[in-house]
Amino acid sequence: MLFDLFWFPGYGILSEETGEEGSAEDRWIIDPLDGTRSFIRGLPFFGSLIALEKNGILELGVMTLPVFGETVHALRGKGCFRNGKRARTSATKKLSDAFVCLEIKRSNAEGFGHGLLELAEKCSYTRGYSDVYAYFLVATGQVDAFIEGFPCAWDVAAPKVCLEEAGGELLKVDGKKAGLAVATNCHLTKEIMKILGK
C-alpha cells in the first residue's frame, strides 16, 4: 500500500519556484525555502515543506527546520512525528491560557486587524513567529495557535497534514483577498473564530 502511495511516475509538481506542472490531483507540493525573509536576515526560522496530494487528498506532510535539526512528518491516518517521536498539539483549552503566534501585516490587509488586537488582549502571550517555524510550534504543542494572512498552497499543504495528524487543524478564513490561515490545537478554534467574526 505504501509502495502504491509513493509510486509517482506521472505525478505533478506544485512549487513556489517552478509553478505547476502535470497532474493537479496526484502531485507533490513543495516549498524548498519557507521563511525566505528570515533566511536572508540570517535568522534560523526557515525550512522546507513537502506534501503529497493523491486523488486530491493531502496524504503526506514533511516540515524541516535545518538550523534547529528538527523534522516533523505525518502520514494520513498514521500520526505526526517529531524526529521520530510522536508529536501532539497542546491541551490548552482556554484562550486566556494560550500562547498565540500572530502575523500582523497581511492579516490586517485581509481585514482582521481589530480581531487580532482583541485576540492578543485575550490570550496569555503572543509572539511574531511565522512561516514553517510557527506551524512547527503548533504541531508539536509548544504554541497553541498561529494566524497569518493566507499564504499559497505550498506554504500550508505540509503543515495541514502534520497539524491534523497531531490533533490540531488548519483552516482557511475568507478575507478581503486571500483570507487567513488559522492553525490551532482544535480546543481554541471556536473561541478564535468568534473573535475573528467567523
N, C-alpha and C positions, 0 to 999 in steps of 0.2 A: 504494500500500500504506500509506504513512504517513497519507494522507488518510483511509483506512478506519479506521486506528488511532485517530485523533483526532476522528472524526465521532461526536459524543456525545449527540445527542438521545435521551432515554430513559435515559441513564446515571444511576446512583445516586450518592449522595454519602455518605461516612462522615467525620464531622468531630468533633473534640473538643467544639466549641461547640454543634453542632446535632444530634448523634447520627446516625442512619442514615435515609436516605430513598431510596426507589427500589430499583433492581436491586442485588443483593448479588454478582453475578458480573461485571458491567460497571459499574465505579464509580471515581470519584475519591476518594482517601483523603487527607485534608488536616488538618494541624495548623498553623494560622496563626501560633501563637506557642509554639514548643517551647523550654523553658527559662524558664518564667514566673518562677520564683523569682530567677533571675539578672537578668531584666529588671526586676523590682520593686526589686531591690537596686542597680540601676544598673551591673551587671556586663555585659560585652559578649558573654557566652557564650550567646546565644539566636538563634533564627532561625525560618524557616518550612520546612515539609516538605510536599511534594506528590507523590503517587504515582497512577499509573493502573493499575487492575486490569482486565484484559479476559479474559472467559471463565474467571475465577477465577485467572488468572496475572498476577503483577505484571510490567508491561511497561516502565514509566517511573518514574524517581525523580528528584526535584529537592530539594536542600538549599541553603538560602541563609543566610548569616551577614552581615546588612546592615552592622553596625558595622565588620567587617573587609573589606567589599567582596568577599566570596567567594561563589561559586556552584559547586556540584558537581551535575552532572546525568548521567544514564545512561539509555540505551535498550537494552532486552534484545537481546543479540547484537551491539550496536554499540559497546560500550565505555563507559568512565566518563571524564568530563572535568571539569577544574577551571579555571574561567574560560577555557574554550575549548581548553585543552591537556590531553592525555591524562593521566589520573591512574592511579596504581598503588599497591597496598598495598606494605608493606615486604617486604624479602627476609630479615628476621631469622628464623633457623631454631632458635635455642636460647633457652629461657626465661631462662637466665642472662644473656643479652644484651638482653632485651626491656624496653621501656618500656610499662607497662600502666596504663590508667585503671581505677579501681575505684569503684563506688558502694556504700557500705558498709551504710547503714541498711536499705534494702529488701532487699538481698541477704542480710543477716543474718536478717531476718524470714522469708525463704524457706528458712532452714536451712543457709546456706552460709558463715556467719561464720568458722568454723575453716578452711574451704577457702580463703577469701580471704586469711586471715592467712598460710597456708602459701604461697600464690601470691605474696604480697608479699615473703616471705622469699626465695623462689627467683628472682624476676625481678631485673633490674638496677635498675629505677627505677619508682616509682608516683606517680600524681597523681590528684586527685579530680575531674578534668573529667568532665562527664556530658552527657546530652541530645544535641542535634544537634551541638554542638561536638566531643564525643568521637567520634561516628560520622564526622564530617568528618575528624578527625585520623587515624583508622584508614584510611579510604578513600583518603587522599592520602599514606599512608606515613609520616606524622610520628610516629605512635604505632602500636604493634604489636598491641594488643588492648584491648578495653573490655568490662567486665562490669557489668551492673546488674540489679536486681530487675526482672522482665519488665514492661515498660510496655504500653500499649494499642496496638492495630493502627496507629493514626495516628502513633504515635511510631517505629515500626520499618519501615513499608512502604517509604518512600522510601530510607532507609539500606540496606535489604536489597538493593534493585536496584543501588544505587551500589556497595556493597561487593562484590557478586558480579561485577559488570562490571569492577571494579578488581582482581580476582584474589583477593578475600577471601571471607568468608562471615559470615552472621549466623544463629545457631542458637538455638532455644528449648530450655531445660533444665527439666524438671519440678521443682517445689519443693513447699513446703507449701501455697501458694496459687496464685499466678500463674506462679511459676518465675523463671528468669533469662533474660536476653538475653546471648549471648556472641558478640561481634564480634571476628574475628581476621583475620590475613593468610593464613590457611589452614595455614601451616607450624607454627604453635604450637597448633593446635586439639587434637590428640591429647594433648599433654602437659597442657594446661589442663584438658581434660575428665577426665583421670585424677586430677588433684588434686581436682577437684570431685566425684569419685566417680561419674562417668558414663562 
